[in-house]
Amino acid sequence: MIRTAIALMAVLILDTLSATAADAPNWLQQAAKKKAVTFDGTNLQKPADAAKDIRGKVTIRRANPQCKSDWNNDPTALPYLLYQITERTRGKYPVYVNNEGILLTGDEIFDYPLIYFTSHYAFQFSDAEVENLKKYLARGGTLWLDDCACNGPYLDSVPANVQRIIPGVELKLMLKDSKAFGEMFTLLYQLDETPTAGNSGTPMQVAYLNGRPAIQICPNDFGCGWEVSSPPTALNPLGGNAHGESTPTGQKNRENLYQFSINWFFYAMTH
């Protein structure tokens, strides 16, 4: 696993990023001065060039499980989360986009520190997927589970799947007043609560393995908040709201969501 090197890289730049993130209006002013580069799939490198470009960089891979799922919904979500990380770190944290689904039964998952799985449906990992995920998490990988229905049947099926991967584990709430998780609300941006694409968010949960938050569970459909209906522009640095109106209130909610998500990303990279 390359997790140790990635975590060290994240720690080394967090102080610089904290100074940048502490003043969101400055970032918005900077964004207004230039035309944002977008990730719409047309500017991804060809495979031969991609191998050169990803060395020393980080991405979040989408899980494509064997069970029924719409794992590839909200296709612009991860590319634009990574885009926001690039913009807000001024390119100092190197990321790249690979939005293809990754099978959970192969060795490829061990190349990535963070795997993301979202769906509207209840799900059940296969026995082969469970065994491979056990190895992946034991080697330092992190699994993000995001309920695209927002407290729907997907979330109902999470505990049983988590128990198969980490038998006997107790799910813990990721609350700001908790010593273990308070950092996630203050790592780069100062936030009072867990946001969502809509109203106040349900607390996230976590399953520990070997003292590390290995499976992190979001009930609040963050992917829909990252999703865009139109690319960011100088006047709209977040891009169009794909699941609501791009009103000042709606965009403020999305800004809070992006801030929390970036905290969450760096928390996952360093724990």
N, C-alpha and C positions, 0 to 999 in steps of 0.2 A: 504494500500500500504506500501511496505517496502522501498520506495524511499528515505525517510529522512535519515534512517540509512545508506543506501548505499552511499548517497551523502556525508554524514559526513565521512564515511570510506575513500572515494576517496580523500576528502580534506586533511585528516590527513596524507596521504602518498604521496601527490603530490610533496612536497619539496624534499623528498628522491628520487622520480622517476626522477625529473628534473635533478638532479645531474648525475643520471645514463644515462638518455637519451641524455644529452648534448654531450656525446662523443660516437657516434655510432661505431667507430672503436674498442673501448674497448669491446663493446658488441659482435662484430663480433669475436674478439680474444677469448673471453670467450666461445662463441658458438663452436669455433673450437677445444676447449679442451675436449669436451664431446660429446657423441652421443645423439642427440636430441630424446626425447620421442615423438611419433607421435600419432595423433588422427585420426585413419582410420576407426573407428567404431567397431573394433574388441575388443578394450580394454575398452569399456564403461561398467559401472557397471550394474549389473542386477537391476531391479526395487527395490527390497528389500534393496539392499545395497546403491542405489542411494539416497534414502531418507535421509540416515545418512550423506552422503557425501556432499549434496548441502546446508546444513544449514550454513548461513553466507557467502554464495558464490553467485556470479552473473553470469547470462548468457544472451545471446541474443536469443530470440525465433523467429522462422520463422512464418509469417502469412500464413495460407492456406485459402484464401477467397472462397466464394461460386461461384464466377464468373469464367469464363475460364481463366486459367493462368498456366504458368510453374513455379510456386512458388518455386519448389524444384530443379531448375537448379543450377549449380555450387555447388554441395553438399559438397565440402570440404572447401568452402569459409569461413563460420562462424567458423567452428572448428579451422581453421588455423589462423584466426584473433585472436581468443581467445588464441590460442597457442602462438602467438607472444606477446600478452599482458602478458602472464605468464612468458615467457622468459625474456622480457625486464624489467619487474618489479621484476625479480628474485623471483617470486612466492609471492610477498608481496601483490598483489591485487588478491584475491581469486576468480577464475572463474571456471566454469564447462561447459561441452558440453551437450546440448539437441537439436539435429538437427531435431527433429520431427516437423511437421507442427502443428500450434495451430489454432483452430477455433476462429474467431473474435466475435462469438455470445455468447460465454459462459463466466462463471465467472473466468476461469483459467487465462485469460489475466491479471487480476488484481494482480496476483502473480509476475509479471515480469515488471521491470522498462523500458525495451526497447524491442520493437517488430520491426522486419525487414521484409519488403515485397519487393520482386523483381520479375520481369517478363519481357518477350519480348512483351507481348500483351497489347493492350488497355484494361482497366478494369473498372468495376463499382461495388462498394460495394453495397450490399443489404441494404434495409432500416433497417433491424435488426442489421446488422453489423455497420451501421452508428450510430445508437442509442447507441450501446455498446461502440463504440470508443469514442463517446462524453463523456461518463462516465469515461472511462479509462484515457483520456487526462485530464479531470477535476480533477481526483484524483492524477495526477502527472506523469502518464505514458508518454512515448515518442515514436513516430512512425517514423521509418526510411523508406523512400521510395527510392529505387535504381533502375534506369532504365537500365535493362540488354541489351537493344538495343542501349544505348548511344544516347540520344536525339531522340528517336523513338516514336512510337505510345503510348507506356506506359506513357512517359512524357507528351504527348499531353492530356492524360486523367486525369492527376493529378489535375489541377486546379478545374475542376468540382467536383471531389470527395472531395477535401479539402473544397470547399465552402459548401458542404452538411454537413460536420462534424463541421466546424467553419463558419457559415454563415456571409458573409460580410468581412471576413478577407482579408487583403492585403498581398500578398507574398512579402517577402523582400529578397534581395540578401545578401548572407553571404560573405562579402568582407573583406579583411585584413585591409583596411584603414577605416573600419567602427568601431566606438567605441564599438558597441554591439558585434561584431564578431571577432575583431582583436585577442582576446585571443585564438581563435581556431587555429590560425596559430603559436602561441608561447607557448602554455600551457606546453608542454613537449619538443617538437622539434621545431626549428626555421625554418619556411618555408615561401617562398615568394609568392607562388601561389597555387591554387587548383590543385593537380595532378590528373592524370587519368592513366589507364592501358596503354594508348598510349601516345598521345601528350598532350599539355597544356589543362587543364580542363575548362569546362564551370562552371561559379560560381554556387554554391549550393544556394538553396532557403529555406526559413523557414516561417512557419505560427505560429503566436503567439496566445496563449490562456492564459488569466489571467496573462499577463506580462511574460510568459515563452515560450521559443521556443519549442512548443509541437510537431509539425510535421516538420521534417527536410528532405529535398528533394535533392537527388544526381542525376544529369543527366548523370554521367560519368561512370556508370557501375563499381563501386568499387569491386563488388563481383567477377568479372572476374580477377581482380588483386590479390585478396586474394586467389583465387583458385590455387591449386597445381596439377601438373601432377605426381609428385613423392614427397615423404616426405622430410623434411629438413634433411640434414646430416651435419657432422662436416665441410665439405668443401663447402657446399651450405646451409647456415642457413635459406634461404627463401624457399627452396624446388624448384622443377621444375616449370617452367613457363607454366601453362596449356593452355594459349592462345597466345603463342608467343615463340620465341627462348630464351633460358636461356643464352643469351650473356651478357657481362658486362654492356652494355648499357640498355638492357632489365631488368636486375636485379637491376640496379641503379634506373630505373623508378619505379620498384616495391617497392624498399626500401623507396623511397620518398612517395609512396602511403601508405605503412604501417605506416610510421611516421605520416602522416596527419590523417590517420584513427584512430590511437591511440589517437592523440589529439582530434579528433572528438568524440571518445568514452567517454573520460573523460569530455569533454565539455557537452555531453548529460547527463552524470551521475551527474553533479554538477549544472545544470541549469534547 
